[in-house]
Amino acid sequence: MTLKKGINVNLQVNSSVSENFNYAGGLDASRRTSTNISLSTTYRHSGGLNIPIPFLKKKKIRNNIDFSMEFNYSKNKTEMKRGEMGKYVERSRLSKWSITPKISYSFSSTVRGGVHFEYGQTDNIMYGKTTIQDFGINVNISISGR
């Protein structure tokens, strides 16, 4: 979906439940539940930059700035039961979420750069909670001979 000023927003939601039954030697069953949510937004600004150097008075450098933000969430759970009257018992569970803002900048096709940060959390039935923190800077300068 595109909002005012060219802001793009995308939302995806997926959910599923699958069950398996085994009747050999009694009833055994397993159930897997999965939920995934993804929200992303992007914005691009194109413009020019005047350089305040006397001999470059009329020089204008075209540039682009891209902003994006992503949010992701997922939860997966597996349960099992034995016998017809048995209750489902949780065997595995994993949930994750993260938010990632990014900014990319390009002066031209030869000079580009960007910065990103990711923050989130993973929760696992076996290992508990883990925090995710990631930061990155990238610079690309293309040099070519003529």
SEMARNU-353810 format. One record per residue: residue number from 0; y, x, z of N, C-alpha, C in turn. Coordinates in pm, 1 decimal. Example, Ala and Ser with C-alpha at 12.3 -4.5 7.8 and 13.67 -1.06 7.14 Angstrom:
SEMARNU-353810
+------+----------+----------+----------+----------+----------+----------+----------+----------+----------+
! resi !      n_v !      n_u !      n_w !     ca_v !     ca_u !     ca_w !      c_v !      c_u !      c_w !
+------+----------+----------+----------+----------+----------+----------+----------+----------+----------+
!    0 !   -569.0 !   1319.0 !    780.0 !   -450.0 !   1230.0 !    780.0 !   -330.0 !   1320.0 !    780.0 !
!    1 !   -225.0 !   1285.0 !    708.0 !   -106.0 !   1367.0 !    714.0 !      3.0 !   1290.0 !    787.0 !
+------+----------+----------+----------+----------+----------+----------+----------+----------+----------+
This chain:
SEMARNU-353810
+------+----------+----------+----------+----------+----------+----------+----------+----------+----------+
! resi !      n_v !      n_u !      n_w !     ca_v !     ca_u !     ca_w !      c_v !      c_u !      c_w !
+------+----------+----------+----------+----------+----------+----------+----------+----------+----------+
!    0 !   -115.7 !     85.1 !      0.0 !      0.0 !      0.0 !      0.0 !    122.8 !     90.2 !      0.0 !
!    1 !    221.9 !     57.1 !    -80.1 !    345.3 !    134.9 !    -87.3 !    458.1 !     56.3 !    -21.6 !
!    2 !    525.0 !    121.3 !     73.8 !    636.8 !     60.4 !    144.3 !    767.7 !    105.0 !     80.1 !
!    3 !    879.3 !     71.2 !    143.2 !   1010.0 !    113.4 !     94.9 !   1020.2 !    264.9 !     94.0 !
!    4 !   1104.5 !    315.7 !      7.6 !   1132.5 !    459.3 !     -5.4 !   1010.7 !    539.8 !    -47.4 !
!    5 !    908.2 !    474.5 !   -102.3 !    792.0 !    547.0 !   -152.9 !    692.8 !    593.0 !    -47.8 !
!    6 !    693.8 !    532.1 !     68.1 !    597.3 !    566.7 !    173.3 !    465.9 !    495.5 !    142.6 !
!    7 !    359.0 !    572.2 !    132.8 !    226.3 !    516.6 !    104.9 !    144.8 !    509.5 !    233.3 !
!    8 !     76.3 !    397.8 !    253.2 !     -6.9 !    377.3 !    371.8 !   -144.9 !    332.1 !    325.5 !
!    9 !   -247.8 !    391.8 !    384.6 !   -385.3 !    356.3 !    349.8 !   -463.9 !    335.1 !    479.1 !
!   10 !   -532.0 !    222.9 !    490.5 !   -613.8 !    191.3 !    607.6 !   -754.3 !    157.5 !    560.6 !
!   11 !   -853.2 !    221.8 !    621.8 !   -993.4 !    192.7 !    591.7 !  -1066.8 !    167.9 !    722.5 !
!   12 !  -1146.8 !     61.3 !    726.3 !  -1227.7 !     28.1 !    843.4 !  -1369.2 !     -0.6 !    794.4 !
!   13 !  -1466.5 !     70.3 !    850.5 !  -1607.5 !     49.2 !    817.4 !  -1685.3 !     30.7 !    946.7 !
!   14 !  -1775.3 !    -65.3 !    947.2 !  -1859.0 !    -89.6 !   1064.3 !  -1997.7 !   -130.1 !   1015.5 !
!   15 !  -2100.2 !    -77.2 !   1081.5 !  -2236.0 !   -113.8 !   1041.2 !  -2330.1 !   -110.3 !   1160.8 !
!   16 !  -2433.9 !   -192.8 !   1151.2 !  -2541.5 !   -195.7 !   1250.5 !  -2671.7 !   -200.4 !   1172.2 !
!   17 !  -2762.7 !   -110.2 !   1204.4 !  -2894.4 !   -113.9 !   1139.7 !  -3002.0 !   -112.2 !   1247.3 !
!   18 !  -3106.4 !   -190.9 !   1225.3 !  -3216.6 !   -198.6 !   1320.8 !  -3347.4 !   -170.8 !   1249.0 !
!   19 !  -3434.2 !    -97.2 !   1316.0 !  -3567.5 !    -66.8 !   1263.8 !  -3670.8 !   -112.0 !   1366.3 !
!   20 !  -3776.5 !   -176.0 !   1318.0 !  -3882.6 !   -224.0 !   1406.1 !  -4014.6 !   -161.4 !   1364.9 !
!   21 !  -4095.2 !   -123.6 !   1464.5 !  -4228.0 !    -67.5 !   1441.0 !  -4326.6 !   -150.8 !   1521.8 !
!   22 !  -4418.6 !   -217.7 !   1453.5 !  -4512.9 !   -306.6 !   1521.0 !  -4647.5 !   -241.5 !   1548.9 !
!   23 !  -4666.8 !   -117.2 !   1511.4 !  -4795.4 !    -49.6 !   1534.2 !  -4809.9 !    -16.3 !   1682.7 !
!   24 !  -4910.0 !    -72.2 !   1748.0 !  -4934.1 !    -44.3 !   1889.9 !  -4829.3 !   -104.8 !   1981.5 !
!   25 !  -4774.0 !   -217.7 !   1948.5 !  -4668.5 !   -279.6 !   2028.3 !  -4538.1 !   -275.6 !   1950.4 !
!   26 !  -4435.4 !   -328.9 !   2010.5 !  -4306.4 !   -334.4 !   1941.6 !  -4216.5 !   -222.6 !   1991.2 !
!   27 !  -4177.2 !   -135.8 !   1901.5 !  -4074.5 !    -35.7 !   1928.0 !  -3959.4 !    -65.6 !   1832.8 !
!   28 !  -3838.2 !    -47.6 !   1880.8 !  -3722.5 !    -76.7 !   1796.1 !  -3613.9 !     27.3 !   1819.6 !
!   29 !  -3536.4 !     50.5 !   1716.6 !  -3418.9 !    136.8 !   1729.5 !  -3301.8 !     67.8 !   1660.4 !
!   30 !  -3183.2 !     94.0 !   1713.4 !  -3062.6 !     32.3 !   1658.9 !  -2954.1 !    139.5 !   1649.6 !
!   31 !  -2887.8 !    146.0 !   1534.9 !  -2779.1 !    241.6 !   1514.4 !  -2652.3 !    163.9 !   1481.6 !
!   32 !  -2547.7 !    190.5 !   1558.8 !  -2418.4 !    125.5 !   1540.0 !  -2316.5 !    231.5 !   1499.8 !
!   33 !  -2236.7 !    200.8 !   1399.1 !  -2139.6 !    297.3 !   1348.5 !  -2007.4 !    227.7 !   1319.6 !
!   34 !  -1897.2 !    288.7 !   1363.0 !  -1763.0 !    238.5 !   1335.8 !  -1675.9 !    355.3 !   1291.6 !
!   35 !  -1602.4 !    338.4 !   1183.0 !  -1510.6 !    440.6 !   1133.3 !  -1378.2 !    375.3 !   1096.0 !
!   36 !  -1268.8 !    435.7 !   1141.7 !  -1134.6 !    388.1 !   1109.3 !  -1053.5 !    507.9 !   1061.4 !
!   37 !   -982.8 !    489.7 !    951.6 !   -898.5 !    595.6 !    897.3 !   -764.7 !    535.2 !    856.0 !
!   38 !   -655.8 !    593.8 !    904.2 !   -520.8 !    550.3 !    869.2 !   -444.7 !    672.6 !    821.0 !
!   39 !   -387.5 !    663.6 !    702.6 !   -309.2 !    776.1 !    651.2 !   -178.7 !    725.4 !    592.6 !
!   40 !    -77.2 !    808.8 !    602.3 !     52.1 !    777.1 !    544.2 !    107.3 !    903.1 !    478.7 !
!   41 !    171.4 !    887.0 !    364.2 !    229.8 !   1000.6 !    292.9 !    368.9 !    963.5 !    243.0 !
!   42 !    452.5 !   1066.5 !    231.8 !    587.4 !   1048.9 !    178.7 !    626.7 !   1176.8 !    106.8 !
!   43 !    688.2 !   1164.2 !     -9.4 !    733.9 !   1280.5 !    -86.2 !    883.0 !   1266.2 !   -113.0 !
!   44 !    953.7 !   1375.8 !    -90.1 !   1096.7 !   1379.1 !   -120.7 !   1120.5 !   1492.5 !   -219.1 !
!   45 !   1179.5 !   1459.6 !   -331.7 !   1215.0 !   1560.3 !   -431.6 !   1366.0 !   1570.4 !   -437.0 !
!   46 !   1413.9 !   1692.2 !   -446.0 !   1558.4 !   1708.8 !   -450.3 !   1595.3 !   1846.4 !   -499.1 !
!   47 !   1719.7 !   1879.3 !   -478.4 !   1769.9 !   2009.1 !   -520.0 !   1836.9 !   2078.9 !   -403.9 !
!   48 !   1846.9 !   2209.2 !   -415.7 !   1906.5 !   2291.5 !   -311.7 !   2010.5 !   2380.9 !   -377.0 !
!   49 !   2136.3 !   2370.8 !   -332.9 !   2241.2 !   2458.3 !   -383.8 !   2243.1 !   2586.1 !   -302.3 !
!   50 !   2249.9 !   2698.9 !   -371.1 !   2252.1 !   2828.0 !   -302.8 !   2397.3 !   2873.8 !   -291.9 !
!   51 !   2449.1 !   2897.2 !   -169.6 !   2590.4 !   2933.7 !   -152.1 !   2617.0 !   3083.0 !   -175.7 !
!   52 !   2581.7 !   3133.2 !   -292.9 !   2608.5 !   3272.0 !   -329.4 !   2706.4 !   3266.9 !   -446.5 !
!   53 !   2819.0 !   3343.6 !   -437.9 !   2925.2 !   3330.9 !   -539.1 !   2877.8 !   3339.0 !   -684.0 !
!   54 !   2793.5 !   3433.4 !   -719.2 !   2752.8 !   3445.7 !   -859.4 !   2645.4 !   3344.8 !   -898.8 !
!   55 !   2596.2 !   3265.4 !   -803.9 !   2498.8 !   3159.4 !   -833.3 !   2556.7 !   3020.6 !   -804.8 !
!   56 !   2687.8 !   3004.3 !   -829.4 !   2756.2 !   2879.9 !   -793.4 !   2687.9 !   2754.1 !   -847.8 !
!   57 !   2645.6 !   2758.8 !   -969.0 !   2588.6 !   2639.0 !  -1029.3 !   2436.7 !   2639.1 !  -1029.6 !
!   58 !   2378.4 !   2730.9 !   -958.4 !   2232.0 !   2739.3 !   -953.7 !   2179.8 !   2635.8 !   -854.6 !
!   59 !   2094.0 !   2550.9 !   -903.3 !   2033.2 !   2448.7 !   -817.8 !   1882.5 !   2464.6 !   -826.5 !
!   60 !   1818.1 !   2480.4 !   -713.3 !   1673.3 !   2498.4 !   -709.3 !   1609.1 !   2364.3 !   -677.0 !
!   61 !   1518.8 !   2322.4 !   -762.5 !   1444.9 !   2198.2 !   -738.8 !   1338.7 !   2224.1 !   -633.0 !
!   62 !   1317.7 !   2128.3 !   -545.3 !   1215.3 !   2145.6 !   -442.5 !   1153.1 !   2011.4 !   -407.5 !
!   63 !   1036.2 !   2018.5 !   -347.6 !    963.6 !   1899.6 !   -302.2 !    918.4 !   1920.2 !   -158.8 !
!   64 !    928.6 !   1814.8 !    -80.4 !    876.3 !   1815.5 !     56.3 !    779.3 !   1698.5 !     67.2 !
!   65 !    658.2 !   1727.5 !    112.1 !    556.0 !   1624.8 !    132.3 !    525.1 !   1613.6 !    280.9 !
!   66 !    532.3 !   1492.2 !    332.2 !    495.4 !   1463.9 !    470.6 !    369.0 !   1378.1 !    467.9 !
!   67 !    275.6 !   1406.9 !    556.5 !    158.6 !   1319.7 !    568.7 !    113.3 !   1315.1 !    713.9 !
!   68 !     51.3 !   1204.6 !    748.7 !     -0.7 !   1184.5 !    883.9 !   -133.5 !   1111.9 !    869.5 !
!   69 !   -236.5 !   1164.7 !    936.4 !   -368.3 !   1101.7 !    931.8 !   -417.0 !   1075.4 !   1073.7 !
!   70 !   -479.5 !    959.7 !   1089.5 !   -547.5 !    927.0 !   1215.0 !   -689.6 !    886.8 !   1178.7 !
!   71 !   -787.1 !    948.1 !   1245.1 !   -928.1 !    917.3 !   1220.2 !   -998.2 !    887.1 !   1352.0 !
!   72 !  -1084.9 !    787.0 !   1348.2 !  -1164.3 !    749.7 !   1465.3 !  -1305.0 !    716.9 !   1417.3 !
!   73 !  -1403.3 !    766.3 !   1489.7 !  -1541.9 !    729.5 !   1457.7 !  -1623.3 !    720.0 !   1585.8 !
!   74 !  -1719.6 !    628.7 !   1584.2 !  -1810.0 !    612.1 !   1697.7 !  -1947.9 !    579.0 !   1642.3 !
!   75 !  -2046.0 !    657.4 !   1683.8 !  -2184.8 !    637.1 !   1641.5 !  -2272.9 !    630.7 !   1765.7 !
!   76 !  -2362.4 !    534.0 !   1767.8 !  -2449.5 !    515.8 !   1884.3 !  -2589.3 !    480.1 !   1836.2 !
!   77 !  -2690.2 !    540.9 !   1899.4 !  -2830.1 !    508.8 !   1870.9 !  -2895.5 !    461.1 !   1999.7 !
!   78 !  -2965.4 !    346.8 !   1990.6 !  -3035.2 !    289.8 !   2105.8 !  -3180.7 !    264.8 !   2068.0 !
!   79 !  -3268.6 !    271.1 !   2167.8 !  -3411.3 !    245.9 !   2143.9 !  -3464.8 !    153.1 !   2251.5 !
!   80 !  -3573.2 !     80.7 !   2217.1 !  -3641.8 !     -0.4 !   2317.8 !  -3790.6 !     -1.9 !   2287.6 !
!   81 !  -3868.4 !    -22.3 !   2393.5 !  -4014.6 !    -31.0 !   2382.0 !  -4058.0 !   -167.3 !   2433.0 !
!   82 !  -4147.7 !   -229.6 !   2360.6 !  -4200.1 !   -360.1 !   2401.2 !  -4106.4 !   -472.8 !   2363.7 !
!   83 !  -4163.7 !   -593.0 !   2359.3 !  -4085.7 !   -709.6 !   2318.8 !  -3980.1 !   -747.5 !   2421.0 !
!   84 !  -4007.0 !   -727.2 !   2547.6 !  -3913.7 !   -768.0 !   2652.1 !  -3824.0 !   -652.6 !   2697.0 !
!   85 !  -3842.6 !   -535.4 !   2640.3 !  -3763.5 !   -419.2 !   2680.4 !  -3616.9 !   -432.8 !   2641.3 !
!   86 !  -3534.2 !   -360.7 !   2714.7 !  -3391.7 !   -358.3 !   2683.9 !  -3360.6 !   -231.6 !   2605.8 !
!   87 !  -3258.9 !   -239.9 !   2523.7 !  -3215.1 !   -121.6 !   2449.9 !  -3157.6 !    -18.4 !   2547.4 !
!   88 !  -3197.7 !    107.5 !   2527.7 !  -3149.8 !    219.5 !   2609.0 !  -3076.1 !    315.3 !   2515.7 !
!   89 !  -2957.5 !    354.6 !   2556.1 !  -2876.4 !    444.6 !   2473.9 !  -2939.3 !    583.7 !   2469.3 !
!   90 !  -2961.8 !    634.4 !   2348.2 !  -3021.8 !    767.3 !   2328.9 !  -2918.7 !    870.3 !   2285.0 !
!   91 !  -2824.3 !    828.6 !   2204.3 !  -2718.8 !    920.8 !   2161.6 !  -2590.1 !    843.1 !   2138.7 !
!   92 !  -2479.8 !    912.8 !   2163.8 !  -2347.5 !    852.7 !   2143.6 !  -2250.7 !    965.0 !   2110.6 !
!   93 !  -2172.2 !    945.5 !   2008.5 !  -2070.6 !   1041.8 !   1969.5 !  -1947.5 !    965.2 !   1924.2 !
!   94 !  -1834.9 !    993.1 !   1987.5 !  -1709.4 !    933.0 !   1942.4 !  -1607.5 !   1044.6 !   1922.3 !
!   95 !  -1525.2 !   1028.4 !   1819.9 !  -1424.1 !   1127.5 !   1785.2 !  -1296.6 !   1056.6 !   1743.4 !
!   96 !  -1184.2 !   1118.3 !   1774.8 !  -1057.5 !   1073.9 !   1719.5 !   -970.3 !   1196.7 !   1697.5 !
!   97 !   -882.0 !   1187.6 !   1600.0 !   -788.2 !   1297.0 !   1575.5 !   -665.5 !   1244.2 !   1502.8 !
!   98 !   -554.2 !   1313.6 !   1524.6 !   -429.8 !   1283.7 !   1454.8 !   -379.8 !   1415.2 !   1396.0 !
!   99 !   -339.5 !   1411.4 !   1268.6 !   -302.3 !   1533.7 !   1197.6 !   -175.0 !   1511.6 !   1116.0 !
!  100 !    -60.4 !   1561.4 !   1164.0 !     59.4 !   1561.8 !   1079.7 !     63.1 !   1689.3 !    994.6 !
!  101 !    112.1 !   1676.4 !    870.8 !    123.6 !   1791.1 !    779.9 !    257.4 !   1784.1 !    707.2 !
!  102 !    315.8 !   1900.7 !    682.9 !    435.9 !   1911.6 !    601.2 !    411.6 !   2021.9 !    499.3 !
!  103 !    436.2 !   1991.8 !    371.9 !    424.2 !   2090.9 !    264.9 !    558.8 !   2100.8 !    194.5 !
!  104 !    595.1 !   2221.7 !    153.9 !    723.3 !   2245.0 !     89.5 !    701.5 !   2331.8 !    -32.7 !
!  105 !    767.0 !   2298.7 !   -143.9 !    757.8 !   2384.5 !   -262.5 !    896.1 !   2401.8 !   -323.9 !
!  106 !    934.7 !   2528.6 !   -342.7 !   1058.7 !   2560.0 !   -413.4 !   1037.6 !   2545.2 !   -562.9 !
!  107 !    921.9 !   2588.3 !   -607.0 !    890.3 !   2587.5 !   -749.4 !    738.8 !   2593.3 !   -761.8 !
!  108 !    690.7 !   2618.9 !   -881.0 !    545.8 !   2631.0 !   -897.8 !    494.2 !   2764.2 !   -844.5 !
!  109 !    586.3 !   2855.1 !   -808.4 !    542.9 !   2987.4 !   -760.8 !    558.7 !   3007.5 !   -610.5 !
!  110 !    638.7 !   2926.5 !   -544.4 !    659.8 !   2943.0 !   -400.0 !    630.1 !   2811.0 !   -330.1 !
!  111 !    527.6 !   2813.4 !   -245.5 !    486.5 !   2694.0 !   -171.1 !    450.2 !   2733.6 !    -28.1 !
!  112 !    457.1 !   2636.9 !     61.2 !    417.0 !   2662.3 !    199.1 !    396.0 !   2532.3 !    273.1 !
!  113 !    345.8 !   2544.1 !    393.6 !    323.1 !   2423.8 !    471.8 !    283.2 !   2454.9 !    614.4 !
!  114 !    278.7 !   2351.1 !    692.8 !    238.8 !   2361.8 !    832.4 !    160.1 !   2235.8 !    867.5 !
!  115 !     59.6 !   2250.9 !    952.5 !    -17.3 !   2134.9 !    998.0 !    -57.9 !   2155.4 !   1143.9 !
!  116 !    -85.2 !   2044.2 !   1208.5 !   -131.6 !   2045.6 !   1347.1 !   -233.4 !   1934.1 !   1361.0 !
!  117 !   -342.1 !   1962.4 !   1429.6 !   -442.7 !   1859.4 !   1456.0 !   -467.3 !   1853.4 !   1605.9 !
!  118 !   -468.6 !   1732.2 !   1657.3 !   -500.3 !   1711.3 !   1798.4 !   -599.3 !   1596.1 !   1805.6 !
!  119 !   -701.5 !   1611.9 !   1887.9 !   -799.8 !   1505.4 !   1899.3 !   -898.1 !   1530.6 !   2010.7 !
!  120 !  -1001.1 !   1447.6 !   2014.6 !  -1100.8 !   1457.9 !   2120.5 !  -1236.6 !   1412.2 !   2067.4 !
!  121 !  -1340.4 !   1480.5 !   2113.9 !  -1478.0 !   1444.7 !   2083.8 !  -1546.6 !   1412.2 !   2215.2 !
!  122 !  -1621.8 !   1303.3 !   2219.4 !  -1695.6 !   1265.0 !   2339.7 !  -1841.6 !   1246.0 !   2300.6 !
!  123 !  -1927.6 !   1328.2 !   2359.5 !  -2069.6 !   1329.1 !   2327.6 !  -2147.3 !   1298.3 !   2454.3 !
!  124 !  -2250.8 !   1216.6 !   2445.0 !  -2329.4 !   1178.6 !   2562.6 !  -2393.9 !   1300.6 !   2629.4 !
!  125 !  -2424.2 !   1404.3 !   2550.7 !  -2490.0 !   1523.0 !   2606.2 !  -2391.9 !   1625.4 !   2661.9 !
!  126 !  -2278.2 !   1646.7 !   2593.3 !  -2188.0 !   1755.5 !   2629.2 !  -2056.2 !   1710.9 !   2690.2 !
!  127 !  -2029.1 !   1583.4 !   2693.4 !  -1904.6 !   1534.6 !   2750.8 !  -1789.1 !   1542.9 !   2652.5 !
!  128 !  -1667.1 !   1553.3 !   2707.3 !  -1546.6 !   1550.8 !   2624.7 !  -1502.4 !   1691.6 !   2586.3 !
!  129 !  -1457.5 !   1703.7 !   2463.3 !  -1403.0 !   1828.6 !   2411.3 !  -1271.4 !   1796.4 !   2341.9 !
!  130 !  -1167.8 !   1874.8 !   2370.4 !  -1037.9 !   1855.1 !   2307.5 !  -1026.3 !   1944.0 !   2184.0 !
!  131 !   -971.1 !   1888.5 !   2078.0 !   -951.0 !   1961.1 !   1952.9 !   -802.0 !   1988.1 !   1937.1 !
!  132 !   -765.4 !   2116.1 !   1916.6 !   -627.4 !   2153.4 !   1887.5 !   -630.1 !   2259.1 !   1778.2 !
!  133 !   -562.2 !   2232.1 !   1668.8 !   -560.5 !   2325.4 !   1556.5 !   -419.7 !   2328.7 !   1499.7 !
!  134 !   -369.9 !   2449.3 !   1473.6 !   -236.6 !   2467.6 !   1417.4 !   -247.1 !   2567.0 !   1303.3 !
!  135 !   -179.2 !   2541.2 !   1194.2 !   -185.7 !   2633.6 !   1081.8 !    -57.6 !   2637.7 !   1001.7 !
!  136 !    -29.6 !   2755.4 !    947.2 !     84.4 !   2776.9 !    858.2 !     30.1 !   2843.7 !    733.0 !
!  137 !     73.5 !   2797.6 !    618.3 !     32.4 !   2864.4 !    495.3 !    152.7 !   2889.0 !    406.1 !
!  138 !    151.9 !   3004.5 !    338.8 !    256.8 !   3042.4 !    244.5 !    188.2 !   3094.7 !    119.4 !
!  139 !    227.4 !   3044.3 !      4.1 !    173.0 !   3089.1 !   -124.3 !    287.6 !   3135.0 !   -213.0 !
!  140 !    281.1 !   3259.9 !   -256.8 !    377.9 !   3314.1 !   -351.4 !    298.8 !   3367.5 !   -470.0 !
!  141 !    321.7 !   3309.9 !   -585.5 !    250.6 !   3352.7 !   -706.5 !    335.6 !   3454.8 !   -781.1 !
!  142 !    275.7 !   3569.2 !   -811.0 !    343.7 !   3674.3 !   -886.2 !    263.0 !   3696.8 !  -1013.4 !
!  143 !    330.4 !   3688.7 !  -1125.8 !    259.3 !   3710.0 !  -1252.0 !    343.1 !   3797.1 !  -1344.7 !
!  144 !    275.1 !   3876.1 !  -1424.9 !    343.2 !   3961.3 !  -1522.2 !    366.5 !   3885.9 !  -1651.1 !
!  145 !    465.8 !   3927.1 !  -1724.9 !    496.7 !   3859.9 !  -1851.9 !    479.1 !   3954.2 !  -1965.9 !
+------+----------+----------+----------+----------+----------+----------+----------+----------+----------+
